[in-house]
Amino acid sequence: MNQEALENLVRIHKLHHEAADSNEVQGLIQSGNVRLKDAGLEALSLESRFDLSYNAAHALSLAALRHSGYRSDNRYLVFQCLQHTLDLSPAKWRVLDQAHRKRNLAESGGI
């Protein structure tokens, strides 16, 4: 974990310190896993499967951030912090960031 980078985000008020709550983290992991499993159901529309996959990725990414003792008010930042919480390469977390943008565009009626 790159705590220095996370602390820089606290200094600029993008993240907040909040003690990790093991029940919350486990709940997020469980939620992410259930959604990920459901996203594999071929009977669902592609839109539903995308939504389930996106929300699974967000729940699991948030679990990593919360486990590290931080909270964000911005959904997009949770994905960007994966570089610091799980040492995920930029190429990988950017895929999730792109999914976030597509989700927002779809919800605003842009797609």
N, C-alpha and C positions, 0 to 999 in steps of 0.2 A: 504494500500500500504506500502511495506517495502522499504522506500526511502533510508535507510542506505545501504541495499544490492545493490540497483541500483547505488548509489554513489560509492560503492566499484568497480563496473564494469566500471564506468567512470574513476576512478583512474588508472585502469589497461588497459585503452584504448579499452575496449570491447563495451562500449556505449559512446554516445556523448550527451551532452545537446543540445536540440533544442526545442525552444518554440512550444507548441502545436498549431496547426492550425486547427480550428474547421471545416473548409471546407475539409481539408485533412482527418480528422478523420471521418467525415460523409461520405465522398466518400469511404473510406475503409470499413466502416460498410455496406454501400449500396452494394458495390462489393461483400463482403463476403456473405451477405444475398441472393443476386441473384445467386451466385455460389452454395450456399447450397441448394436453391430451385431446381436448375437445376440438382444437384447431385441426387435428388430423382426421376429423370425421368428413369423409368425402361427400356425404349426403348434404352437407351445408353449402351454402353459396360461397363463392370466392370472397365476397365482401365480408361475410360473417367470419370466415376462416382468417382473413387478414386482421379483422378487429380482435379476434381472440388471440392471435399470435402477437399482435402489438401489445395488448394488455398483459399478456403473459410476460413478454420481454420487459415491460415497464415494472411489473410487480417484482420480478426477480432482480432487476437493476436497482430498484428502490430498496429491496432487502439488503443488497450489498452496501448501499450508502448508509442505511439505518444501522446495520451491523457495525459500521465504522464509526458511528456516533455523530452522524450529521443528518440534516434534513434540508430539503430544498423546497421552495414555493413554486418552482418552475419545472414542469414535466420534462422539458427538453434537456435540462441540465443533468437530470438523473442519468441519461444515456451518456452524456459527455464526461461524467465523473467516472464511468467504468474504466477509463484509462488509469485513474488513480486508485480506485477501490479494488479492482480485479486485475490490474495490469493488462487490460485488453488493448490490443493494438488500435491505432487510429483508424485503420482501414476497416476494422470490424465494428467499432462503435459508431462510425459514420453511417454504416448501413442502417443501424437502428435510428439514428438521427434523421436520416432520409425517410424512413418509415413514419416517423413522427410528423414530418412536414407533409407527407402524403395524406396522413390521417387528418391533419388540420385542414388541408385543402378539400378533402372529401366532405368533412363535416360542415364546411362553410359553403358547400354547394359548388365548389370549383371544378369538380371532376364530373 
